[in-house]
Amino acid sequence: MQFMGKDKARELSSDIFQGLTEHNVNDTLESNDAIAGTLSSLRDLTISGCGNIVSLHDFLDPASVSTIRKIKIDGCTSLVSVATGSACLEELEVVNCPNICSQRFVEPYLRSLKVFNSGNLAHNINCCSLTYFAFSSDCDTIILSVPALWELRISDCRYLTSIRTGGIGAFPSLDSITFYGCVKLPTLDDFLTADLPAVEKITVSGCPVLLSMPGERFVSFPSLKDFEVKWCPRVNWQRGLVLPSSLQILSFNDCRDISIVFPSCLQNLGFLVSLNIHHCQGIKSIPGNVWQSNLLSLKRLTITSCPNLESIGGEEAIAKIEYVKVTLCLKMKDILRTPPS
């Protein structure tokens, strides 16, 4: 399908044109002249490689595209603002738009937001209906006022030094939290001190300067089932680690000396099914009564590359655990047991 612009033909790709419900704007479309007032039933819109677009709000005519539910923007290098003011937009994905500059991003009806390599869009997000947020970009501060959030994924943010809750104090629906590859992030205290009654999974990985997280209050997360910390070699556990009885999976991998909190953190974990310990130099021994009195549901135990570990209480103490792998621990022999087929 072709539309004529002011001085040359402008095109809308027709390969995904399905009953005026889905469109792709290619790199020849530089203003909204071609689409204004013509696509009253538009649902999905992809804008790719449009180097002259500065503001999404100015580019789109609200009257003509008020039915848009989903927008993807890719490679619009001059784009500064993606705010639309739409009462219908539910999903927004912004990729490779490095000049986004946002002091405060407000989209009250947005439910899903994905941002990759696109400036500081997460600097201050105030989206009361947002349930999914994935962010990977060069931004030093993230402020989230998103009380309806279900899933949060922050990854490969090379300059991130602070993530805050925007003063809302609680995320009543937040189920899954992932921080990965945030190489300058020093603490998670500000975010993880929020009220998180529904959180089931917390993963913190590849944060080499991370010093602290409020492990002493994790016991107040009554739904937590999966807690993993790996490749965070500077975490200081002096404040303690107290885990809720709901926990089912616990993993440590190269996260400094956890002997300060281990094995005491295993108390009252009657539903723990899987325990994984890798590259933890400080652990010297694990008493046999830990397996027999605290971890009655444990089915899988993996311990590797713990060079100072001398004992785990004897093989009799772990006899009821179905899968056991203890390898590359220089001061004790390998143990490998798998369930019978």
Secondary structure as UniProt FT lines:
FT   STRAND          2..4
FT   STRAND          9..13
FT   TURN            15..16
FT   TURN            19..20
FT   STRAND          22..25
FT   TURN            27..28
FT   TURN            33..38
FT   TURN            40..41
FT   STRAND          44..48
FT   TURN            51..52
FT   HELIX           56..59
FT   TURN            62..64
FT   TURN            66..67
FT   STRAND          70..74
FT   TURN            77..78
FT   STRAND          91..95
FT   TURN            98..99
FT   STRAND          105..106
FT   TURN            108..109
FT   STRAND          112..116
FT   TURN            119..122
FT   STRAND          125..126
FT   TURN            128..129
FT   STRAND          132..136
FT   STRAND          141..145
FT   TURN            147..148
FT   STRAND          151..155
FT   TURN            158..159
FT   STRAND          162..164
FT   TURN            166..167
FT   TURN            172..173
FT   STRAND          176..180
FT   TURN            183..184
FT   HELIX           189..192
FT   TURN            197..198
FT   STRAND          201..205
FT   TURN            208..209
FT   HELIX           215..220
FT   TURN            222..223
FT   STRAND          226..230
FT   TURN            233..234
FT   TURN            238..239
FT   TURN            245..246
FT   STRAND          249..253
FT   HELIX           258..260
FT   TURN            261..263
FT   HELIX           264..266
FT   TURN            267..268
FT   TURN            270..271
FT   STRAND          274..278
FT   TURN            281..282
FT   HELIX           290..294
FT   TURN            296..297
FT   STRAND          300..304
FT   TURN            307..308
FT   TURN            315..320
FT   STRAND          323..327
FT   TURN            330..331
FT   STRAND          335..337
//
